[in-house]
Amino acid sequence: MTFANPTARRPSPRPPGRRRGPLGPTLVVLGVIVVLVLILAQVWTEVLWFDQLGYVGVLRTEWGTRAVLFALGFLLMAGGVAASLSFAYRSRPIYAPSTQEQASLDQYREAIEPLRRLVMVAGPAVLGLFAGGAASQQWSTVQLWMNAVPFGEKDPEYGLDIGFYVFTLPGLRFVVSFLMAVVVLSAIGGIATQYLYGGIRVGGPAGAPRTTPSARIHLSILGAALMLLIGANYWLDRYSVLTREGSRFEGASYTDVNAVIPSKAILAGVAVFVAILFVITAVRGNWRLPAIGLGLMVVAAVAVGGVYPAVVQRFQVTPNQQDAEAPYIQRNIDATLKAFDLEDVAVQPYEANVTAEAGQLRADTDTTASIRLLDPQIVSPSFRQLQQNKGYYSFADTLAVDRYEIEGESQDTVIAVRELALDGLSEGQRNWTNDHTVYTHGFGVVAAYGNTTAAGGRPAFWEQGIPSSGQMGEYEERIYFSPESPLYSIVGAPDGARDWELDYPDDESGGQVNTSFPTDEVSAGPEIGDPLTKLLYALKFGSQEILFSERVTSESQILYDRDPRTRVEKVAPYLTIDGRQYPAVVDGRVVWVIDGYTTSDGYPYAASRALDDATIDSVTQRSESIDALLPQTVNYIRNSVKATVDAYDGTVNLYAWDTEDPVLQAWQDVFPSSLKPVSEISGDLMSHLRYPEDLFKVQRNLLTRYHVTEAEEFFSGGDFWANPNDPTLGDAQVPQPPYYLTLKMPDQERATFSLMSTFIPASGGTTNARNVLSGFLAVDAEAGDQAGEPAEGYGQLRLLELPRDSTVPGPGQVNNNFDSNPTVSTELNLLAQQNSTVVRGNLLTLPVGGGLLYVQPVYVQSSAGTRFPLLQKVLVAFGDEIGFANTLDEALDQVFDGDAGAEGGDAGTDPGADTGTDPGTDTGTDPGTDTGAEPDTGGGTGGGAADARTRLDTALTEAREAIERGEAALAAGDFAAYGEAQDALDAALADAIAAEAELD
């Protein structure tokens, strides 16, 4: 009998557990609340923004679809992986054979066991979150699938409606790919768990089973599911082949149709067969069958999917490629023309004349009178200096070209909005109150004639000043929404409170006129009067002042997301937005007009284009206000929506422009209340709608190849073209932009507002190897002026094809002719002396006089200090004849033997003479306002400067005449006369330099 030792120490009692204090849980709760409030600050403010605009249905549909897809994606992924892990664990063998392999695994099991429950829940949940996020990104794919609309056209291979490829096929591919990811991850989790707990054994005695029956069934089912999905993927590949990109053309080629498509069907059948073998294995327990099946599948993939198509290509196609591929190339041509709306291009052979004769432009008086001399990318500094008025106003760096009816005639106009630019304020003026409650809006538009200039080469403004005066008529001048608007502004004041928003500067009113946005009458942004909304917006913008400022009252509204493009992108997330947004005065309001495109990459056999590459040009490269389209590869595009954003209250209107577009019809089913019919477009707005520039750039890019409509000629590629590089950029390899101007094509009865571009022959990798014209493209850009009825000819593309042996100079060659002409180079060098810089404007091409006329304005600006360009000369070329004069009218007469037969829009003006400031025709500034410009010493307003300018022009003329006399004398071998001419040239140059020095 054993007795306990009475002296042994008894184990001390365990101390009572510490009671947790309230601090920890409180901090957790506070942290959760903070996170929820921060999320609410982003989410609820978006709801308020969309609700104020009347597009909350768009947000509800998009977010609802995303939420459903996220939930489905989460449940499928998390549920599939969790079920696989759970089954593998529950079906584990209770007594695993005692082997060295299992002994080592025991250590891992023991280490993992405390975390097993967490891993089996958290692992699938994390994967589910990622999968749900990925699925939610496909909301537009799923919505288009659910709201598919037939195209009414069938593909040439399977005879299926094009809508299957555009709407249904992307949805099916998404589902199959997602399910494959679920099965693969479930299989990986199941295999790992089965191996860890003994359901799968790698080692062990020979002949012993490697899997338990449960593991065999588990993995066989997953294997069968994966094989079925692979088979479905192969089957869908048969249709996707019709949109693949080939080496010569897009779509299925001879090899694809006769080898690849059948091989995909065979591989799909093999995959289904292997899936059956996996099912048999689940029942009978023999892994050899699926192993053999997988081997067969690999062999089939190599032999049938790889070797066989290569053999067909090598021995059937390559020796007879042109004949073999011709039917499929024709499919590509036909589909591309349909997909990019190029089927109805009016193609006309054009035997361009290169000989200039007197009176040759008599039949083109309308076009000649409308030739635009004001380059919208160059003259912005002139607008700023002459019309900016104050430093806190600004104009876009590239202005807009539009047309307005003035005194009963349509006039091409360069127009700009006087936007608010807070960067123009001094540091002392920058504070929260000024930035967000005082300086809230820009003021008015400025418009100038496109075809002429005022004295001194300044823009000839017909709408100008603050407040605006001119021929525009009355309109709401306040610009609260524009690309350069502040991040946010808070507007509105209680009744009886003083006005604190700066409206416009005015000396007669003590320096400025103030105003308050009438929030009781107009809704321009969400109301921000209650404390919760203030808090949310204070968090959204990180501005505590919103909470505590006395200027945020019960009457206040907050304006944000004020860039018109941003507003349209948000309310129409299904559109690709044009890189340009241009202002127009419509029905007494300033509106921003924006073009929207519906696109797809699923049109069978159509050529694909990267939109960013197709729309980049010299303007998008140099301009901050105009962008190329975002990176996106498409093979179908339509300008299906015209949008407007009101510059005063931010209202967004979307008009369904191309109602025959099936993609737009599908989106109208998704968002049934967001689009208005064309019938609601007023006549005034219709007159300012135009053919979009980015669509035209994509189409001209395609027409470099797809003007060739016969498969045999397309295969040879001998008649492919290129878009010429902009010669004003020197050696930079950037395409010349298209230009808006009024012109009359040879088959038209009258001149119309158009968008034009040119083509030159392509030559391998060097697109400008031979810079002669091969084609001229123009589109009728004028939508008419009838309410709800676009003009009948709107959007008609007209292509002039020049003879293959054309000698008509291209833009690069014309630019070289200008530079190498002695008279031109001498006068340009003189203009660029001292502190002056010569800036060459856009090189326009016009089909007039039976040939092609080039016109380029030449500007002069100071090299330092206050710099703004003034039009001083005009360059003209027709064939090899060159004119260079103070006005277009004079330059045309120089080219056409002293009488062009038509007058330029600047007939009777003289940019070289400055007669002083005339608000009606010159700067448009009010003597009582501050232009923000330094005194103009380059052009001058006094008699001395005008006299010096006249003497400079006279000296340049004498220099040109001396050069011509010298060349003639040298050709005749009369060296005495040549010497006299050189003396006269030296004297003329000396006079010119002296006159230029006076001007400087």
Residue pairs with C-beta under 8 A, 6 or more apart in sequence:
37 535
37 536
37 539
38 539
40 536
41 535
41 536
41 537
41 539
41 540
42 540
44 536
45 526
45 536
45 537
45 540
46 59
47 56
47 59
48 526
48 533
49 525
49 526
49 560
49 561
49 570
50 56
50 58
50 59
50 570
50 571
51 526
52 523
52 525
52 526
53 567
53 571
53 650
53 651
53 652
55 571
55 652
55 674
57 671
57 673
57 674
58 571
58 572
58 573
58 671
58 674
61 143
61 670
61 671
62 139
62 573
65 139
65 142
65 143
66 136
66 139
67 136
69 132
69 135
69 136
69 138
69 139
69 142
70 132
70 133
70 135
70 136
71 132
72 132
72 135
73 128
73 131
73 132
73 133
73 134
73 135
73 136
73 178
74 128
74 129
74 131
74 132
75 128
76 131
76 178
76 179
76 182
77 124
77 127
77 128
77 130
77 131
77 132
77 181
77 182
77 185
78 124
78 125
78 127
78 128
78 131
79 124
79 128
80 182
80 183
80 185
80 186
81 123
81 124
81 127
81 128
81 182
81 185
81 186
81 189
82 120
82 121
82 124
83 186
84 186
84 187
84 189
84 190
84 193
84 218
84 222
85 120
85 123
85 124
85 189
85 190
85 193
86 120
87 190
87 214
87 218
88 189
88 190
88 193
88 194
88 197
88 199
88 215
88 218
89 116
89 120
89 193
89 197
91 199
91 212
91 214
91 215
91 218
92 193
92 194
92 197
92 198
92 199
93 197
93 198
93 199
93 212
96 102
96 197
96 198
97 198
97 201
97 204
97 208
99 201
99 203
99 204
100 203
101 201
101 202
101 203
101 204
102 198
102 201
105 195
105 196
105 198
108 196
109 196
109 197
112 119
112 196
123 189
124 189
127 185
131 178
131 181
131 182
134 178
135 178
138 174
140 573
140 574
141 170
141 171
141 174
142 171
142 174
143 670
144 166
144 167
144 170
144 171
144 663
144 666
144 667
144 670
145 167
145 168
145 170
145 171
145 172
147 167
147 666
147 667
147 669
147 670
148 163
148 167
148 168
148 666
149 163
149 167
149 662
149 663
149 665
149 666
149 669
150 161
150 163
150 662
151 161
151 162
151 163
151 166
151 662
152 161
152 662
153 161
153 162
153 338
154 160
154 161
154 162
155 161
155 162
155 165
155 242
155 604
155 605
156 331
156 604
156 605
157 242
157 252
157 257
157 261
157 604
158 239
158 242
160 239
162 603
162 604
162 662
163 662
164 239
165 239
165 242
165 243
165 602
165 603
165 604
166 600
166 602
166 603
166 636
166 662
166 663
167 602
167 666
169 236
169 239
169 240
169 602
170 602
172 236
173 233
173 236
173 240
176 229
176 232
176 233
176 236
177 233
179 229
180 226
180 229
180 230
180 233
183 222
183 225
183 226
183 229
184 226
186 222
187 219
187 222
187 223
187 226
190 218
190 219
190 222
191 200
191 219
193 199
194 200
194 211
194 212
194 215
194 218
194 219
195 201
195 202
198 212
199 211
199 212
199 214
199 215
199 218
200 210
200 211
200 215
200 219
201 208
201 210
201 211
202 210
204 210
209 285
210 287
211 219
211 287
213 285
216 281
216 282
216 285
216 287
217 282
220 278
220 279
220 281
220 282
220 290
221 278
221 279
221 282
223 275
223 278
223 281
223 290
224 275
224 276
224 278
224 279
224 282
225 275
227 271
227 272
227 274
227 275
227 278
228 271
228 272
228 275
230 271
231 267
231 268
231 269
231 270
231 271
231 272
231 275
232 268
234 264
234 265
234 267
234 268
234 271
235 264
235 265
235 268
237 264
238 261
238 264
238 265
238 268
241 252
241 256
241 260
241 261
241 264
242 251
242 252
242 604
242 605
243 250
243 251
243 601
243 602
243 603
243 604
243 605
243 606
243 608
243 635
244 250
244 251
244 252
244 256
245 608
246 253
248 325
248 329
248 715
249 325
249 328
249 329
249 332
249 607
249 714
250 332
250 336
250 605
250 606
250 607
250 608
250 635
251 328
251 331
251 332
251 335
251 604
251 605
251 606
252 260
252 261
252 328
252 605
253 317
253 325
253 328
254 312
254 316
254 317
254 324
254 325
254 327
254 328
255 309
255 312
255 313
255 316
255 317
256 309
257 328
258 312
258 316
259 308
259 309
259 312
259 313
260 305
260 309
263 304
263 305
263 308
263 309
264 305
266 300
266 304
267 297
267 300
267 301
267 304
267 305
270 293
270 296
270 297
270 300
271 297
273 293
274 290
274 293
274 294
274 296
274 297
277 289
277 290
277 292
277 293
278 290
278 293
280 286
280 289
281 287
281 289
281 290
316 324
317 324
317 325
321 715
322 712
322 715
322 716
325 711
325 715
326 711
326 712
326 715
327 711
328 605
329 711
329 714
329 715
330 711
331 605
332 605
332 606
332 607
333 706
333 708
333 709
333 711
333 714
334 605
335 603
335 604
335 605
335 606
336 342
336 605
336 606
336 607
336 635
336 702
336 706
337 343
337 706
337 709
338 603
338 606
339 603
339 606
339 607
339 635
339 636
339 637
340 606
340 607
340 636
340 637
340 698
340 699
340 702
341 637
341 638
341 699
341 795
342 699
342 702
342 703
342 706
342 797
344 796
344 797
345 703
345 707
345 797
345 798
345 799
346 747
346 796
346 797
346 798
346 799
347 707
347 799
347 801
348 746
348 747
348 798
348 799
348 800
348 801
349 800
349 801
349 803
350 746
350 776
350 800
350 801
350 802
350 847
351 802
351 803
351 850
352 773
352 802
352 803
352 806
352 808
352 847
352 850
352 851
352 852
353 849
353 850
353 851
353 879
354 807
354 808
354 851
354 878
354 879
354 880
355 851
355 879
356 849
356 851
356 878
356 879
356 881
356 895
356 896
356 897
357 896
357 897
358 896
358 897
358 898
358 899
358 900
358 901
359 896
359 899
359 900
359 901
360 849
360 850
360 878
360 896
360 900
360 901
361 368
361 848
361 849
361 853
361 892
361 896
361 900
361 901
361 902
362 901
362 902
363 849
363 901
364 744
364 846
364 848
364 849
364 902
365 901
365 902
365 903
366 742
366 744
366 750
366 751
367 742
367 743
367 744
367 751
367 846
367 848
368 848
368 892
368 900
368 902
368 903
368 904
369 451
369 902
369 903
369 904
369 905
370 412
370 450
370 451
370 741
370 742
370 743
370 751
370 905
371 451
371 741
371 844
371 846
371 855
371 888
371 904
371 905
372 401
372 412
372 414
372 450
372 451
372 739
372 740
372 741
372 742
372 844
373 450
373 451
373 452
373 453
373 841
373 855
373 857
373 871
373 874
373 888
373 904
373 905
373 906
374 414
374 448
374 449
374 450
374 451
374 453
374 459
374 857
374 871
375 841
375 842
375 857
375 859
376 398
376 399
376 400
376 401
376 414
377 397
377 398
377 399
377 619
377 622
377 623
377 842
378 839
378 841
378 842
378 859
378 869
379 399
379 414
379 448
379 459
379 859
379 869
380 395
380 396
380 397
380 398
380 399
380 416
381 861
381 867
381 868
381 869
382 458
382 459
382 868
382 869
382 870
383 395
383 399
383 416
383 446
383 448
383 459
384 394
384 395
384 868
384 932
385 866
385 868
385 931
385 932
385 933
386 458
386 459
386 461
386 868
386 923
386 924
386 925
386 931
386 933
387 395
387 418
387 446
387 461
387 464
387 465
387 923
387 924
387 925
387 931
388 394
388 395
388 418
388 931
388 932
388 933
389 418
389 466
389 505
389 925
389 929
389 930
389 931
389 932
390 424
390 505
390 930
390 932
391 424
391 425
391 932
392 420
392 421
392 422
392 424
392 425
392 439
393 418
393 419
393 420
393 421
393 424
393 442
393 443
394 418
394 419
394 420
394 421
394 423
394 424
394 484
395 416
395 417
395 418
395 419
395 446
396 416
396 417
396 419
396 483
396 484
396 625
397 623
397 624
397 625
398 619
398 623
398 625
398 626
399 414
399 415
399 416
400 414
400 415
400 416
400 580
400 582
400 583
401 412
401 413
401 414
401 415
401 450
401 740
401 741
402 412
402 413
402 415
402 582
402 584
402 688
402 690
403 410
403 411
403 412
403 413
403 687
403 688
403 742
403 753
403 782
404 410
404 411
404 413
404 415
404 447
404 472
404 585
405 411
405 687
406 462
406 471
407 471
410 742
410 753
411 449
411 450
411 451
411 462
412 449
412 450
412 451
412 740
412 741
412 742
412 753
413 447
413 448
413 449
413 450
413 462
414 447
414 448
414 449
414 450
414 459
415 445
415 446
415 447
415 448
415 463
415 582
415 583
415 584
416 445
416 446
416 447
416 583
417 442
417 444
417 445
417 479
417 482
417 583
417 590
417 647
418 442
418 443
418 444
418 445
418 446
418 466
418 479
419 442
419 479
419 482
419 483
419 484
419 485
420 439
420 440
420 441
420 442
420 479
420 482
420 484
420 485
420 486
421 484
422 430
422 435
422 439
422 486
425 434
425 439
432 543
432 545
432 549
433 545
433 549
433 551
435 486
436 486
436 488
436 489
436 490
436 543
436 545
437 489
437 490
437 491
437 500
437 501
437 549
437 551
438 500
438 501
438 502
439 486
439 502
440 480
440 486
440 489
440 491
440 501
440 502
440 517
440 559
441 478
441 479
441 480
441 485
441 489
441 501
441 503
442 478
442 479
442 482
442 484
442 485
443 466
443 467
443 477
443 478
443 479
443 503
443 504
444 465
444 466
444 467
444 468
444 477
444 479
444 504
445 463
445 468
445 472
445 477
445 583
445 585
445 590
446 461
446 463
446 464
446 924
447 461
447 462
447 463
447 464
447 470
447 472
448 459
448 460
448 461
448 462
449 459
449 460
449 462
449 905
450 741
450 905
451 904
451 905
451 906
452 460
452 905
452 906
452 909
453 459
453 460
453 871
453 906
453 909
453 911
454 460
454 461
454 909
454 918
454 921
454 922
454 923
455 909
455 910
455 911
455 913
455 914
455 915
455 916
455 918
455 921
455 922
456 870
456 911
456 913
456 914
456 922
456 939
457 859
457 860
457 870
457 871
457 872
457 911
457 912
457 939
458 870
458 871
458 922
458 923
458 939
460 921
460 922
461 470
461 921
461 922
461 923
461 924
462 470
462 471
462 472
463 469
463 470
463 471
463 472
463 924
464 470
464 919
464 923
464 924
464 925
465 919
465 924
465 925
465 926
465 929
466 504
466 505
466 506
466 926
466 929
467 477
467 504
468 475
468 477
469 919
470 924
472 585
473 585
473 588
474 588
475 585
475 588
475 589
475 590
476 588
476 589
476 590
476 648
477 504
477 590
478 503
478 515
478 647
478 648
479 485
479 590
479 647
479 648
480 489
480 491
480 517
480 524
480 559
480 562
480 647
480 648
480 649
480 650
481 524
481 559
481 562
481 563
481 564
481 567
481 592
481 645
481 646
481 647
481 648
481 649
481 650
482 562
482 563
482 564
482 592
482 647
483 563
483 564
483 565
483 581
483 625
485 559
485 562
485 563
486 562
487 541
487 560
488 541
488 558
488 559
488 560
489 558
489 559
489 560
489 562
490 528
490 546
490 549
490 551
490 552
490 556
490 557
490 558
490 559
491 501
491 516
491 517
491 519
491 524
491 525
491 556
491 557
491 559
492 516
492 517
492 518
492 519
492 553
492 555
492 556
492 557
493 499
493 500
493 516
493 551
493 553
493 555
494 553
494 554
494 555
495 520
495 555
497 516
497 553
498 514
499 514
499 515
499 516
500 514
500 516
500 551
501 514
501 515
501 516
501 517
502 512
502 513
502 514
503 512
503 513
503 514
503 515
504 512
504 513
505 511
505 512
505 513
505 929
505 930
506 512
506 513
506 929
507 928
507 929
508 928
517 524
517 557
519 527
519 555
519 556
519 557
520 555
522 648
522 649
523 557
523 649
524 557
524 559
524 648
524 649
524 650
525 557
525 558
525 559
525 560
525 650
526 533
526 557
526 558
527 533
527 556
527 557
528 534
528 537
528 546
528 552
528 556
528 557
528 558
529 552
529 553
529 554
529 555
529 556
530 554
534 546
534 547
534 552
535 547
537 543
537 546
537 558
538 544
538 545
538 546
538 547
541 560
546 552
546 558
559 650
561 567
561 570
562 650
564 581
564 592
564 594
564 645
565 577
565 581
565 594
567 645
567 650
567 652
568 575
568 577
568 594
568 596
568 643
568 645
568 652
568 654
569 575
569 577
571 652
571 654
571 674
572 596
572 641
572 643
572 654
572 674
574 598
574 667
574 670
574 671
575 596
575 597
575 598
575 641
576 596
576 597
576 598
576 599
576 611
576 629
576 630
576 632
576 637
577 594
577 595
577 596
577 597
578 594
578 595
578 596
578 597
578 629
578 692
578 693
578 694
578 695
579 615
579 620
579 626
579 627
579 628
579 629
579 693
579 694
580 595
580 626
580 692
580 693
580 694
581 592
581 593
581 594
581 645
582 592
582 593
583 590
583 591
583 592
583 593
583 647
584 590
584 591
584 592
584 593
584 685
584 688
585 591
586 644
586 682
586 684
586 685
586 688
587 682
587 684
587 685
589 646
589 647
589 648
590 646
590 647
590 648
591 644
591 645
591 646
591 647
591 685
592 644
592 645
592 647
593 642
593 643
593 644
593 688
593 689
593 690
594 642
594 643
594 644
594 645
595 639
595 641
595 642
595 643
595 692
595 694
595 695
596 639
596 640
596 641
596 642
596 643
596 654
597 637
597 638
597 639
597 640
597 641
597 692
597 694
597 695
598 637
598 638
598 640
598 641
598 661
598 663
598 664
598 667
599 611
599 632
599 634
599 636
599 637
599 638
599 663
600 634
600 635
600 636
600 663
601 608
601 633
601 634
601 635
601 636
602 635
602 636
603 635
603 636
606 635
606 636
607 635
607 702
607 705
607 706
608 633
608 634
608 635
609 633
609 634
609 635
609 698
609 701
609 702
610 631
610 632
610 633
611 628
611 629
611 630
611 631
611 632
611 633
611 634
611 694
611 698
612 628
612 629
612 630
612 631
612 632
614 629
614 697
614 698
614 701
615 628
615 629
615 694
615 697
615 698
616 628
616 734
616 735
617 628
617 697
617 726
617 734
617 735
617 736
617 737
617 738
618 726
618 728
618 729
618 732
618 734
618 735
618 736
618 737
619 626
619 737
620 626
620 627
620 628
620 737
621 734
628 694
629 694
636 663
637 695
637 698
638 658
638 661
638 663
638 664
639 657
639 658
639 691
639 692
639 695
640 656
640 657
640 658
640 661
640 663
640 664
641 654
641 655
641 656
641 657
641 658
641 664
641 675
642 654
642 655
642 657
642 681
642 689
643 652
643 653
643 654
643 655
644 652
644 653
644 655
644 685
645 651
645 652
646 652
653 676
654 674
654 675
654 676
655 675
655 676
655 677
655 678
655 680
655 681
656 664
656 668
656 675
656 676
656 677
656 678
657 678
657 790
658 664
659 665
659 677
659 678
664 675
668 675
677 788
678 788
678 789
678 790
679 787
679 788
680 788
681 689
681 787
681 788
682 787
683 785
683 786
683 787
684 785
686 783
686 784
686 785
686 786
686 787
686 788
686 789
686 790
687 783
687 784
687 785
689 783
689 790
690 740
690 753
690 755
690 781
690 782
690 783
691 755
691 779
691 780
691 781
691 794
691 795
693 737
693 738
693 740
693 755
696 738
696 755
696 757
696 779
697 737
697 738
697 757
699 797
700 723
700 738
700 757
700 759
700 777
701 723
703 721
703 759
703 775
703 777
703 799
704 720
704 721
704 722
704 723
704 759
704 762
705 714
705 717
705 720
705 721
707 719
707 721
707 775
707 799
707 801
708 714
708 719
708 720
713 719
719 804
720 761
720 762
721 759
721 760
721 761
721 762
721 774
721 775
722 759
722 760
722 761
722 762
722 763
722 767
722 768
723 735
723 736
723 757
723 758
723 759
723 760
723 767
724 735
724 736
724 758
724 759
724 760
724 767
724 768
724 771
724 810
724 811
724 812
725 732
725 733
725 734
725 735
725 736
725 767
725 768
725 811
725 812
726 732
726 734
726 735
726 736
726 737
726 811
726 843
727 736
727 811
727 812
727 814
727 815
727 816
727 843
728 815
728 840
728 841
728 842
728 843
733 767
733 768
736 757
736 758
736 811
736 843
737 842
738 755
738 756
738 757
739 755
739 756
739 757
739 842
739 844
740 753
740 754
740 755
740 781
741 753
741 754
741 756
741 844
741 846
742 751
742 752
742 753
742 754
743 751
743 752
743 754
743 756
743 778
743 846
743 847
743 848
744 750
744 751
744 752
744 848
745 754
745 778
745 798
745 800
745 847
746 800
746 847
747 798
748 798
752 780
752 781
752 782
752 793
753 780
753 781
753 782
754 778
754 779
754 780
754 781
754 782
755 778
755 779
755 781
756 776
756 777
756 778
756 779
756 845
756 846
757 776
757 777
757 778
758 773
758 775
758 776
758 777
758 810
758 811
758 845
759 773
759 774
759 775
759 776
759 777
760 767
760 768
760 770
760 771
760 772
760 773
760 774
760 810
760 811
760 812
761 769
761 770
761 772
761 774
763 769
763 770
768 812
771 809
771 810
771 811
771 812
771 813
771 816
772 806
772 807
772 808
772 809
772 810
772 813
773 802
773 806
773 808
773 809
773 810
773 845
773 852
774 801
774 802
774 804
774 806
775 799
775 800
775 801
775 802
776 799
776 800
776 802
776 845
776 847
776 852
777 797
777 798
777 799
777 800
778 797
778 798
778 847
779 795
779 796
779 797
779 798
780 791
780 793
780 794
780 795
780 796
780 798
781 794
782 791
782 793
782 794
783 790
783 791
783 794
784 790
784 791
784 794
800 847
802 808
808 851
808 852
808 879
809 817
809 854
809 877
809 879
809 880
811 843
811 845
811 854
814 843
814 854
814 877
815 843
817 877
817 880
817 882
818 824
818 856
818 875
818 877
818 882
819 825
821 882
821 884
822 963
822 967
823 884
823 959
823 960
823 963
823 964
824 875
824 882
824 884
826 956
826 959
826 960
826 963
827 873
827 884
827 956
827 959
827 960
828 838
828 858
830 952
830 956
830 959
830 989
830 992
830 993
830 996
831 838
831 858
831 860
831 872
831 873
832 838
832 860
833 993
833 996
834 996
834 997
834 1000
835 862
835 863
835 864
835 865
835 1000
836 860
836 861
836 862
836 863
836 938
836 996
836 1000
837 860
837 861
837 862
837 863
837 867
838 858
838 859
838 860
839 858
839 859
839 860
839 861
839 869
840 856
840 857
840 858
840 859
840 875
841 856
841 857
841 858
841 859
841 871
842 856
842 857
843 854
843 855
843 856
844 854
844 855
844 856
845 852
845 853
845 854
846 852
846 853
846 854
846 855
847 853
849 878
849 896
851 878
851 879
852 878
853 876
853 877
853 878
854 875
854 876
854 877
854 878
855 874
855 875
855 876
855 888
856 874
856 875
856 876
857 871
857 873
857 874
857 875
858 871
858 872
858 873
858 874
858 875
859 869
859 870
859 871
859 872
860 869
860 870
860 872
860 938
861 867
861 868
861 869
861 870
861 938
862 868
862 938
865 934
866 933
866 934
866 936
868 933
870 911
870 938
870 939
871 911
872 886
872 911
872 912
873 884
873 885
873 886
873 911
874 883
874 884
874 885
874 886
874 887
874 888
874 890
874 891
874 904
874 906
875 882
875 883
875 884
875 891
876 882
876 883
876 884
876 888
876 891
876 892
876 894
876 895
877 883
877 895
878 895
878 896
881 895
881 896
882 894
882 895
883 890
883 891
883 892
883 893
883 894
883 895
884 891
884 894
885 891
885 893
885 894
886 910
886 911
886 912
886 953
887 904
887 906
887 907
887 909
887 910
887 911
888 904
888 905
888 906
889 900
889 903
889 904
889 906
889 907
889 908
891 904
892 900
892 902
892 904
893 899
893 900
912 949
912 950
912 952
912 953
913 946
913 949
913 950
914 939
914 940
914 941
914 945
914 946
914 949
915 946
916 922
916 941
917 923
917 925
917 941
919 925
919 926
923 931
925 931
937 945
937 999
937 1000
938 999
938 1000
939 945
939 949
940 946
940 948
940 949
940 999
944 998
945 998
945 999
948 995
948 998
948 999
949 995
949 999
951 991
951 994
951 995
952 992
952 995
952 996
952 999
954 991
955 988
955 989
955 991
955 992
955 995
956 988
956 992
958 984
958 987
958 988
958 991
959 985
959 988
959 989
959 992
961 984
962 981
962 982
962 984
962 985
962 988
963 981
963 985
965 977
965 980
965 981
965 984
966 978
966 981
966 982
966 985
969 975
969 976
969 977
969 978
969 980
969 981
970 978
